[in-house]
């Protein structure tokens, strides 16, 4: 099983337009520190699935036939905007699996084009593909949102973005087994009070501590957190790293 982080930013991305903070200034001068819309690619057993579709260059990145479909965590713009152009392709159908959200995003349901939204995933009901399985896990967010637990029979990987903390049932499910890898939302540095929709570092480390995790990778990172990391990055626990666009983390 292989997991590649294609994008690791929150909705504003890094650099933020017209922001002169140290993290944004660094990203303008060094592309290694740029962050695009949060998304990933899971590959196993001949299957290749895009996790979220916020990237706006999907047609260039993924030629016809190069992926099996899209796993949507939810339908906020920064996680789905790439489908607005991609749907106008022709001569093929591309499955888009995700939570049952009657509102969806924009007019994608009304004019799906080549996209097939007919298959809805159900919380905690495992789906098996060629070489791996996935289990949708509800998350704490302002839209219906799933994280995904992937397993190939050897390794287990949880991909959990966007969330603040974990719902009790999801936490209990993840505590049933060790995790080789946890990819977790962490949009902000440590805050005194929990944010509304996303983890800060305090909440992210609390979640990691509740689970049996070999390695944790933080994603959905905002420029404020990048600024904090420029001064305090060495203080993270040994098994916790901050993801970068393009990182192969599994």
Secondary structure, 3 states (H helix, E strand, C coil): CEEEEEECECCCCECCCCCCCHHHHHHHHCHHHCECECEEEEEECCEEEEECCCCCCHHHHCCCCCCCEEECCCCCHHHHCCHHHHCCCCCCCEEEEECCCCCCCCCCCCCCCCEECCCECCCCCEEECCCCEEEEEECCCCCCCEEEEEECCCCEEEEECCCCCCCHHHHHHHCCCCECEEEEECCECCCCCCCCCCCEHHHHHHHHHHCCECCEEEECECHHHHHHHHHHHHHCCCCEEECCCCCECC
